[in-house]
Amino acid sequence: MYNTNSTPRPPHAAAAPSGDAFVHAMRFAGTGVSLVTTDGEAGRFGATVSAMSSLSKAPPSLLVCLLSESRTARAIHANRHFCVNVLAAHQASLARGFASLPPEQRFAAGVWQTLASGAPVLESAASCFDCRLARTVEHGTHTIFIGEVEALTTSGGAALYYHDGRFHIAGDAVEA
């Protein structure tokens, strides 16, 4: 129901939050952890991300956000495809490695294969979405990559989560 009261609201006087305050508050938004990978003429690259979401059932699509100036983002632009590897609960060391190791060392751990696009697919990930790059959107410091899923795999099991600066395994289900 709409408010029909004609009394105007007082202007909002609070200042916009700082970037640091925003990052701190986002620590408490628990998210899944994925490795985004690509391979092609621009090279083989990958990064750990928590900003991934389903987008559309028809066509099956998802989005992932990466720092625009990162080597992985530049390679996805050039290679025109990527894979989102949703990490299983036991893969925290891979998440750390892809976030901190030099690019040439990131694929040393794990067993990798390829599906439709040729992007690296982590064999034991909870699920993998092999995507053709459909569109990009630039916003602030990041690029939103929209991918149409061309192939996928699932292994099931518990996924890895990130909350308050640490990795977690999902606990008991809560009935609503």
VOPAGU-2260 file (C-alpha; in pm, 1 decimal, decimal comma):
REM VOPAGU-2260
SITE   aa  ch    i         X         Y         Z
SITE  MET   A    0       0,0       0,0       0,0
SITE  TYR   A    1     126,6     345,1     -86,0
SITE  ASN   A    2     171,3     619,4     170,2
SITE  THR   A    3     -90,5     884,4      99,9
SITE  ASN   A    4      28,8    1115,9     374,8
SITE  SER   A    5     110,3    1450,4     214,8
SITE  THR   A    6     361,8    1551,1     482,3
SITE  PRO   A    7     702,5    1568,6     312,7
SITE  ARG   A    8     982,6    1358,8     458,2
SITE  PRO   A    9    1284,3    1543,3     598,8
SITE  PRO   A   10    1585,6    1538,9     369,0
SITE  HIS   A   11    1829,5    1257,0     431,8
SITE  ALA   A   12    2133,4    1421,0     588,5
SITE  ALA   A   13    2365,1    1121,1     621,8
SITE  ALA   A   14    2676,0    1125,5     406,8
SITE  ALA   A   15    2731,0     852,6     149,3
SITE  PRO   A   16    2936,5     567,5     293,8
SITE  SER   A   17    3305,4     551,0     218,7
SITE  GLY   A   18    3442,6     270,6       3,1
SITE  ASP   A   19    3610,7     123,0     310,9
SITE  ALA   A   20    3282,2     126,1     506,4
SITE  PHE   A   21    3110,6     -44,6     212,7
SITE  VAL   A   22    3378,7    -316,5     193,5
SITE  HIS   A   23    3354,9    -371,2     570,1
SITE  ALA   A   24    2974,8    -408,7     558,8
SITE  MET   A   25    2999,4    -650,9     262,8
SITE  ARG   A   26    3212,9    -884,4     477,6
SITE  PHE   A   27    2888,0    -992,1     644,8
SITE  ALA   A   28    2709,8   -1083,9     322,1
SITE  GLY   A   29    2800,6   -1452,1     302,9
SITE  THR   A   30    2866,3   -1565,6     -53,7
SITE  GLY   A   31    2972,0   -1870,4    -246,8
SITE  VAL   A   32    3329,6   -1890,7    -372,5
SITE  SER   A   33    3416,9   -1959,4    -736,1
SITE  LEU   A   34    3718,7   -1968,3    -961,3
SITE  VAL   A   35    3663,3   -1789,6   -1290,7
SITE  THR   A   36    3891,7   -1923,3   -1563,2
SITE  THR   A   37    3962,6   -1859,8   -1929,5
SITE  ASP   A   38    4205,9   -1987,8   -2191,2
SITE  GLY   A   39    4269,3   -1888,0   -2550,2
SITE  GLU   A   40    4480,9   -1655,8   -2761,5
SITE  ALA   A   41    4504,8   -1405,4   -2473,0
SITE  GLY   A   42    4636,2   -1677,1   -2239,7
SITE  ARG   A   43    4525,5   -1894,5   -1951,2
SITE  PHE   A   44    4411,0   -1697,7   -1648,1
SITE  GLY   A   45    4191,5   -1739,4   -1343,5
SITE  ALA   A   46    4077,5   -1555,8   -1033,5
SITE  THR   A   47    3888,6   -1620,8    -710,8
SITE  VAL   A   48    3551,9   -1443,4    -700,1
SITE  SER   A   49    3256,8   -1415,1    -467,0
SITE  ALA   A   50    3050,2   -1192,3    -698,8
SITE  MET   A   51    2871,2   -1452,3    -913,1
SITE  SER   A   52    2500,7   -1501,6    -966,9
SITE  SER   A   53    2253,7   -1679,7   -1187,6
SITE  LEU   A   54    2085,9   -1440,9   -1429,4
SITE  SER   A   55    1839,7   -1620,3   -1657,8
SITE  LYS   A   56    1691,4   -1965,5   -1708,8
SITE  ALA   A   57    1623,9   -1906,6   -2078,4
SITE  PRO   A   58    1882,9   -1882,2   -2210,7
SITE  PRO   A   59    2077,9   -2026,8   -1916,7
SITE  SER   A   60    2297,6   -1732,1   -1814,8
SITE  LEU   A   61    2500,9   -1607,8   -1523,6
SITE  LEU   A   62    2705,4   -1305,2   -1432,6
SITE  VAL   A   63    3039,4   -1263,6   -1265,3
SITE  CYS   A   64    3222,6    -947,8   -1159,6
SITE  LEU   A   65    3597,2    -891,6   -1184,6
SITE  LEU   A   66    3828,0    -596,8   -1128,6
SITE  SER   A   67    3838,9    -438,3   -1474,6
SITE  GLU   A   68    4216,7    -395,1   -1478,4
SITE  SER   A   69    4292,5    -755,2   -1379,4
SITE  ARG   A   70    4468,1    -986,1   -1622,5
SITE  THR   A   71    4180,5   -1233,2   -1594,5
SITE  ALA   A   72    3925,3    -968,6   -1695,4
SITE  ARG   A   73    4136,7    -858,1   -1991,4
SITE  ALA   A   74    4179,8   -1220,4   -2102,4
SITE  ILE   A   75    3804,8   -1291,2   -2080,8
SITE  HIS   A   76    3741,5    -985,3   -2299,4
SITE  ALA   A   77    3987,3   -1116,3   -2557,6
SITE  ASN   A   78    3909,9   -1490,5   -2535,5
SITE  ARG   A   79    3530,1   -1430,0   -2541,0
SITE  HIS   A   80    3458,1   -1719,3   -2302,8
SITE  PHE   A   81    3502,7   -1822,9   -1940,5
SITE  CYS   A   82    3415,1   -2093,9   -1689,5
SITE  VAL   A   83    3275,6   -2038,9   -1340,4
SITE  ASN   A   84    3394,7   -2321,0   -1113,3
SITE  VAL   A   85    3185,8   -2320,1    -792,6
SITE  LEU   A   86    3422,4   -2451,4    -527,3
SITE  ALA   A   87    3339,9   -2748,6    -307,6
SITE  ALA   A   88    3380,9   -2727,3      68,9
SITE  HIS   A   89    3727,6   -2890,1      64,1
SITE  GLN   A   90    3877,5   -2644,9    -188,6
SITE  ALA   A   91    3966,4   -2341,7      27,0
SITE  SER   A   92    4335,9   -2382,7     -59,3
SITE  LEU   A   93    4252,9   -2341,2    -430,3
SITE  ALA   A   94    4057,0   -2023,4    -351,8
SITE  ARG   A   95    4354,5   -1884,3    -159,6
SITE  GLY   A   96    4597,7   -1984,7    -433,4
SITE  PHE   A   97    4399,1   -1821,6    -712,3
SITE  ALA   A   98    4371,6   -1505,3    -501,5
SITE  SER   A   99    4740,9   -1480,3    -411,8
SITE  LEU   A  100    4970,7   -1683,0    -639,6
SITE  PRO   A  101    5123,9   -1543,9    -959,7
SITE  PRO   A  102    4902,2   -1628,1   -1262,1
SITE  GLU   A  103    5148,6   -1884,7   -1398,8
SITE  GLN   A  104    5125,5   -2090,6   -1073,8
SITE  ARG   A  105    4748,8   -2089,8   -1017,3
SITE  PHE   A  106    4665,0   -2401,5   -1220,3
SITE  ALA   A  107    4935,1   -2621,3   -1059,7
SITE  ALA   A  108    4686,5   -2759,2    -804,9
SITE  GLY   A  109    4364,8   -2937,8    -898,1
SITE  VAL   A  110    4275,9   -3158,4   -1192,5
SITE  TRP   A  111    4166,4   -2954,5   -1493,2
SITE  GLN   A  112    3974,2   -3048,3   -1805,7
SITE  THR   A  113    3779,4   -2853,3   -2069,6
SITE  LEU   A  114    3424,3   -2853,5   -2200,7
SITE  ALA   A  115    3276,3   -2655,8   -2492,7
SITE  SER   A  116    3478,2   -2333,4   -2474,6
SITE  GLY   A  117    3821,9   -2462,1   -2383,7
SITE  ALA   A  118    3826,6   -2269,5   -2054,4
SITE  PRO   A  119    3974,3   -2466,2   -1761,4
SITE  VAL   A  120    3713,1   -2669,5   -1571,5
SITE  LEU   A  121    3799,6   -2791,9   -1221,1
SITE  GLU   A  122    3717,4   -3160,9   -1212,1
SITE  SER   A  123    3609,8   -3180,6    -846,5
SITE  ALA   A  124    3421,8   -2848,4    -819,4
SITE  ALA   A  125    3065,8   -2850,7    -682,1
SITE  SER   A  126    2949,0   -2725,5   -1022,8
SITE  CYS   A  127    3102,3   -2566,8   -1332,3
SITE  PHE   A  128    2941,3   -2336,5   -1586,9
SITE  ASP   A  129    3124,4   -2312,2   -1919,6
SITE  CYS   A  130    3014,8   -1985,5   -2081,5
SITE  ARG   A  131    3031,3   -1790,3   -2403,3
SITE  LEU   A  132    3073,7   -1420,4   -2329,0
SITE  ALA   A  133    2743,7   -1255,3   -2422,1
SITE  ARG   A  134    2787,7    -904,3   -2284,9
SITE  THR   A  135    2995,3    -686,7   -2053,7
SITE  VAL   A  136    2892,5    -392,5   -1838,5
SITE  GLU   A  137    3150,4    -156,1   -1691,0
SITE  HIS   A  138    3067,7     -10,9   -1349,7
SITE  GLY   A  139    3311,6     169,8   -1125,0
SITE  THR   A  140    3623,8     -39,8   -1076,4
SITE  HIS   A  141    3468,1    -363,3   -1202,6
SITE  THR   A  142    3336,5    -532,9   -1515,8
SITE  ILE   A  143    3023,5    -744,8   -1508,3
SITE  PHE   A  144    3064,8   -1037,7   -1745,9
SITE  ILE   A  145    2740,9   -1197,2   -1864,1
SITE  GLY   A  146    2786,3   -1548,4   -1992,8
SITE  GLU   A  147    2550,0   -1782,5   -2172,6
SITE  VAL   A  148    2607,8   -2133,4   -2039,4
SITE  GLU   A  149    2711,0   -2373,9   -2315,9
SITE  ALA   A  150    2798,1   -2671,3   -2094,4
SITE  LEU   A  151    2794,9   -2755,8   -1724,7
SITE  THR   A  152    2895,4   -3018,6   -1473,4
SITE  THR   A  153    2789,8   -3090,5   -1116,9
SITE  SER   A  154    2940,6   -3310,1    -847,8
SITE  GLY   A  155    2703,0   -3208,9    -570,7
SITE  GLY   A  156    2802,5   -3187,3    -209,1
SITE  ALA   A  157    2866,6   -2891,8      15,0
SITE  ALA   A  158    2995,5   -2570,7    -138,5
SITE  LEU   A  159    3257,0   -2332,8       0,5
SITE  TYR   A  160    3134,0   -2001,6     142,7
SITE  TYR   A  161    3306,5   -1677,0     239,5
SITE  HIS   A  162    3188,4   -1468,1     534,5
SITE  ASP   A  163    3361,4   -1211,0     754,0
SITE  GLY   A  164    3701,0   -1262,3     592,6
SITE  ARG   A  165    3706,5   -1642,3     633,3
SITE  PHE   A  166    3601,2   -1953,4     443,5
SITE  HIS   A  167    3313,5   -2163,7     577,5
SITE  ILE   A  168    3122,5   -2480,9     499,3
SITE  ALA   A  169    2745,1   -2452,3     496,9
SITE  GLY   A  170    2592,4   -2585,6     818,1
SITE  ASP   A  171    2253,5   -2729,0     888,8
SITE  ALA   A  172    1958,8   -2624,2     673,9
SITE  VAL   A  173    1714,1   -2388,0     840,7
SITE  GLU   A  174    1342,9   -2430,9     782,9
SITE  ALA   A  175    1157,2   -2108,2     715,6
